[in-house]
Amino acid sequence: MTLIKSISGIRGTIGGASGDTLNPLDIVKFTSAYATFIGKNVEAGRRPLVVVGRDARISGEMVRSVVCGTLLGMGFDVVDLGLATTPTTELAVRHHKADGGIIITASHNPTQWNALKLLNSEGEFLTAADGVEVLDIAAREDFLYADVDSLGTYSVDSDFDSRHIEDVLALELVDVEAVKARKFRVCVDAINSVGGVILPRLLDALGVEYTILNGEPTGRFAHNPEPLEKNLQGIMNEVGKGGYDMGIVVDPDVDRLAFISEDGTMFGEEYTLVSVADYVLAHTPGNTVSNLSSTRALRDVTLRHGGQYFASAVGEVNVTTKMKSANAVIGGEGNGGVIYPASHYGRDALVGIALFLSLLAERKQTLTELRATLPEYFIAKNRIDLTPDTDIDAILSRVKEMYSNEQVTDIDGVKIDFADKWVHLRKSNTEPIIRVYSEASTIDEADSLGKKIMKIVEEMV
């Protein structure tokens, strides 16, 4: 069993001994540390407010009860959204003028996992420095709980989904009438979580006819919840039967988004952001950002529209920080995460769906036709397993020296950009491994590049 504490929050498997898993004692400790961190920035005499939302995981109600009870015991007011997506919770923090937010979700991890994702008063993930401070407070257990007259109050906002959908429909580049006129028919895989609650309402508002697979929010995922091709044969087969314009796939907390083309093939997870960016840039020229492990296609599309492309370290908070400094009009991650600042600085599948449907309505294209207009790249993903005592930083430094004549970026591991391909080596924060991502114009060439670098690394060990 596993408990992982990081600057972005705490996650782990349910059940087992304290300190080894995500259990009530550790949830209390970490929630108390977060509340202590948030509370120090609240003016004296005002009770802090935190918004809480959760996905539909089996353990979600247990974790929610512990989190909310702990916050009340710390003297915090709580607004409980109940079942809510990650982007819904992010927006609710701003709407309620809260001091922070906690999202109870393990994102794409399997059923036995859960996690606490921590937000600041802007509804955005904590910075790395803030995350380190929360971890330090938790390690010291430096908490002060409220006396009986200072306990927090608890309230429920059970329909913030409506506000989220209204905000999406109000975006300037979401052409509701054009989407309605196209009379799209789609198939949705909601993976037995909150997507099954909110996506039908969004599609109804857009006039889209739909079939929902795995729509009951039971938390008993029908398949591995990560929206990768190997896990999506059910919806791919359904769309491949014909009669659909596309398939839509989300993860359990609805911040990642993937599409299935009308012929039942994957549109390509990396191309969710690329296609939406192509649409946004055509209407609002500007800059873009994605992380170092994302496809070069976004850079090509950005240059085509006269903008500048910037790369960030891996991690949503790193992407959003870079987007702000680069004044980017669109950005995100190659895992299907679309971040559109006109809405908010967070990955949001609802925003991605609405913009993508507006793109298709405007260009009157099928997904296969649209895909053919975008730069063609393929990414190979490999890993090198090492021993716990391996000096991974030293290995990465030597690789950097070997390729010093190429364009090298070292803000997150080592990325080597060649004229027509790239490779990114990055150490895991939780395992003694190096992740090796490589991209080229064919999958064979991408995999060959990755394997070449892997061989060099293995010879160093």
Sequence and secondary structure as in RCSB ss.txt:
>XXXX:A:sequence
MTLIKSISGIRGTIGGASGDTLNPLDIVKFTSAYATFIGKNVEAGRRPLVVVGRDARISGEMVRSVVCGTLLGMG
FDVVDLGLATTPTTELAVRHHKADGGIIITASHNPTQWNALKLLNSEGEFLTAADGVEVLDIAAREDFLYADVDS
LGTYSVDSDFDSRHIEDVLALELVDVEAVKARKFRVCVDAINSVGGVILPRLLDALGVEYTILNGEPTGRFAHNP
EPLEKNLQGIMNEVGKGGYDMGIVVDPDVDRLAFISEDGTMFGEEYTLVSVADYVLAHTPGNTVSNLSSTRALRD
VTLRHGGQYFASAVGEVNVTTKMKSANAVIGGEGNGGVIYPASHYGRDALVGIALFLSLLAERKQTLTELRATLP
EYFIAKNRIDLTPDTDIDAILSRVKEMYSNEQVTDIDGVKIDFADKWVHLRKSNTEPIIRVYSEASTIDEADSLG
KKIMKIVEEMV
>XXXX:A:secstr
  EEEETTEEEEEBSSSTTTSB HHHHHHHHHHHHHHHHTTS TT   EEEEEE   TTHHHHHHHHHHHHHHTT
 EEEEEEE  HHHHHHHHHHTT SEEEEE  TTS TTEEEEEEE TTSSB  HHHHHHHHHHHHHT      GGG
   EEE TTHHHHHHHHHHTSTT  HHHHHHHT EEEEE TTSTHHHHHHHHHHHTT EEEEES S  S  SS S
S  GGG HHHHHHHHTSS SEEEEE TTS  EEEE TTSSB  THHHHHHHHHHHHHHS  EEEEETTS THHHH
HHHHTT  EEEE SSHHHHHHHHHHHTEEEEEETTTEEE TTT SSB HHHHHHHHHHHHHHHT  HHHHHTTS 
  EEEEEEEE  TT  HHHHHHHHHHHTTTSEEE SSSEEEE SS EEEEEE SSSSEEEEEEEESSHHHHHHHH
HHHHHHHHHH 
